[in-house]
Amino acid sequence: MKLRWKLSIGFGVVLVLAAGAAAGLDAADRAFPPPFDKAQLVSAEVLDADGELLRAFATPEGRWRLKTTIEDVDPRFLKMLIAYEDRRFYDHVGVDPLALGRAVLQLVANGRIVSGASTLSMQVARLIEPRETRSLSAKLRQLARAIQIERRLGKREILELYLTRAPYGGNLEGVRAASLAYFGKEPRRLTVAEAALLVALPQSPEGRRPDRRFQAAKAARERVLMRSAVAEVTGSGEAERAAGDGIPTRRLQLPAYAAHLAEAAIRRPPKAVEYRTTLKRSIQQGLEQVARDAASKLAPKVSLAMVMADATTGAIVGEVGSADYFDASRSGWVDMTRVLRSPGSTLKPFIYGLAFEQGLVSQETIIEDRPADFFGYRPKNFDMSYQGDVSVRQALQLSLNVPAVRLLDAVGPSRLMIRFRRADVRPVLPPNEAPGLAIGLGGVGITLKDLVQTYAALANRGEPVRLGNGIEDQPGRIEGEPLLEPQAVWNVTDVLSDILPPQGSRRLGIAYKTGTSYGYRDAWSVGYDGRYVLGVWVGRPDNGAVPGIAGYQTAAPILFEAFSKSGVPVASLPPAPAGAMRLAQADLPISQRRFSMTASGLISASSREPAPQIVYPPEGARVDLGARSGEISPLVLKLQGGRAPFRWLANGRPLSELSRRRTNEWMPDGAGYSTLTVIDAVGRAASVRVFVE
């Protein structure tokens, strides 16, 4: 009786002191405000484009403390929490006199503490300002702090502080961190059993950790489920059914996707709680799984990287910087999507695109694949063999080197480099070197990201887009001229889409190209459908040789697997634009049936006449033909020089039959840029580019 009397007096004193403390709170608020600044310290989060968690970073003291709002958790969990912890949460001012009085009476009647009287506000006070000892003065301070908190914050803010900071064992704090660690999911949708466990754990986070104290966790969950107030929330029979559900027995790793991009995000000023990216978590998961599987089959020290982008917007939707960020043997910390490497043959499609655009060749034009000497430069094919006469289509599909160099010699290396600038891509030449023929076979440096940005223009009908960096830089369309005309893009895509998939891969309906750099240092594969473009690089981060790797055998299988596992439906490739078609070899103009070139230029026979020159319209002219009004007039074409008969082409498509006249007419399909080409009887060509208004 004496003990009960003393304890009763003690709790009575607490009530009296709490009331006195409340009366002087105005002064206390000014002199001793609650430490809210410290309470706001939470884990930094890197999110995908939809707000899904990609990766979280522990706080400086090593806590997983994810900011949690009411909308982040299951509404039923909130009801169960309040029913179990603080039924009058929305009615009291920080201290619940009824609960405190009940606790005193139970203590007097039983000689021990039967139930606590802590409100959620009091628990928040303890969480943001932990007490060093369990003393009467510490309890009084907690009561006063709870009332202070209620005066400064709304009920929603108090509840969110609890949801963010409640302890769940080890270094887990907050409902989101606990749900991810124990259930592997965000707490937006919880079962009754899961919600009950999350309600029970904070009362004794170490004593009830399910991964270490299974029986204690199960018993605590059952006590929550059996509470009558909780039963009113869950409904009849739900508690019994939930009691039969399993208890998690291990702690899961929190999401840790896009390691390189996430690290780059948190290093950017200003410091923030959330960093939004353009990635899609489902796509990122698929790419990383493919990377892990592929790495297990690669030689030691060999890594890989991938970039996937939406070609219509420029948004990077998936990015893998290395096979494994934590694999030191593969230098996993190096982000290989941003490192300059030789692209091998992956730039060849743009050489062919320029040749198509200028009307130098069609897909079925015959071109020679034989040893050739270009002023001392003697390119050889990858397998050191030659095919003889092949079509341009076959030359690109087989990635033959000599035909590609022949075409690059005709269109000009400088012109190719200028076209890359239209896509805001600047391949790096060796020091003190001008653009030469070697760039067609990989004699420049380019990053995987820039290579994907270049191919995005092919997927986007020739219109270039900027990918941004996946974090802050805004992706979007690059204003200006197209990388290639739509007709040329269609020809390139039509050829690349018919390349057989690598052995063991199924057709996906994508266009793709592979490449292998000199000395077997880099294997590449870049593919695209009607919307997405994906690039894959395989090699050693230290630029060492990897005997046996090749774009088709090494990188292409990863490309096809990644496209399949990304989860995005393959979009149909764009249809042929006006003026684009694949002509049979017999239907080609005589000048396009065979491509040949000497040091004097493009020829098929000797000629003393000057080369043809288009005198109207001039290069770069803007011609008003009434396109805006919808009634387009024909454009008169005039030329000088050359040997008749002449073949005129608009955007690679023949206008009419051969003509011996030096004037002609062309009826545009609509407004925009067009390339006009004339080819004379001996195969010499001239082109101009005009804009029809």
Number of C-alpha atoms within 10 A of each C-alpha: 9 7 10 17 12 12 17 18 13 14 18 15 14 18 18 12 17 19 14 12 20 17 11 11 18 12 11 16 15 9 9 11 14 19 12 13 8 10 16 14 15 22 21 21 24 28 23 25 18 12 17 16 20 27 20 22 21 16 15 10 7 11 16 26 27 26 24 21 17 14 10 16 20 16 16 18 25 17 18 26 21 19 20 20 22 19 19 17 18 12 11 16 18 28 27 19 13 12 18 19 16 15 21 25 17 15 20 19 13 11 14 13 13 14 13 14 18 22 24 24 29 24 23 26 29 19 16 19 17 12 15 7 9 8 10 13 13 15 18 17 20 25 28 25 29 26 22 24 24 19 14 13 11 11 18 11 15 22 20 20 25 22 25 24 28 25 23 27 19 11 15 23 24 24 30 26 31 28 25 18 21 23 17 15 16 19 24 15 15 19 14 20 24 21 27 28 27 25 24 24 23 20 15 15 18 16 15 24 25 23 15 15 13 17 13 16 24 22 15 20 25 20 16 25 28 14 14 13 17 24 19 13 18 19 9 10 9 15 21 14 11 19 19 10 13 10 19 18 13 14 17 15 11 20 14 14 21 24 21 19 21 23 13 12 22 19 9 12 7 6 11 13 16 17 21 20 24 26 26 21 22 17 19 24 21 18 29 25 15 20 24 14 13 19 20 10 9 16 14 12 18 24 26 30 25 28 25 32 26 24 32 21 19 29 27 29 25 26 29 26 27 31 29 22 17 12 13 11 11 23 20 21 17 18 20 27 26 15 14 16 24 25 30 26 27 25 23 26 25 24 25 28 26 26 20 25 29 25 27 27 26 29 25 21 25 23 25 21 22 17 14 16 10 13 7 7 12 12 22 17 18 15 7 8 12 16 13 11 16 18 22 26 22 19 23 24 20 14 21 25 21 24 27 26 26 24 25 25 19 18 19 18 21 14 13 20 18 14 20 21 14 21 26 18 19 17 21 18 15 11 6 5 8 10 18 18 21 15 25 28 27 21 22 21 17 21 21 26 27 23 22 27 31 29 29 34 26 32 28 27 26 22 25 32 28 24 29 17 19 25 24 13 13 14 20 16 17 17 11 10 15 20 28 23 24 25 25 28 29 26 23 25 24 20 20 20 21 15 17 13 20 18 10 8 15 13 13 16 16 24 24 28 26 29 26 27 24 16 13 18 24 28 30 32 29 28 26 32 26 22 20 27 31 31 31 31 32 29 29 20 22 12 13 14 16 19 10 11 22 24 26 20 16 24 27 28 21 27 28 25 17 23 26 18 18 23 14 12 12 16 14 13 20 16 11 17 14 13 16 19 16 16 14 12 17 10 11 18 22 18 23 21 21 23 22 18 16 12 9 6 14 17 19 17 9 7 13 7 9 11 18 22 20 21 12 15 18 16 15 13 14 15 15 14 19 15 17 12 8 10 10 18 14 13 17 12 18 17 18 14 13 24 19 16 15 27 23 27 21 23 24 26 21 19 17 12 11 17 14 14 11 16 14 17 14 16 13 18 12 17 17 13 18 22 19 25 24 26 28 24 21 20 28 23 25 19 22 19 19 18 15 21 16
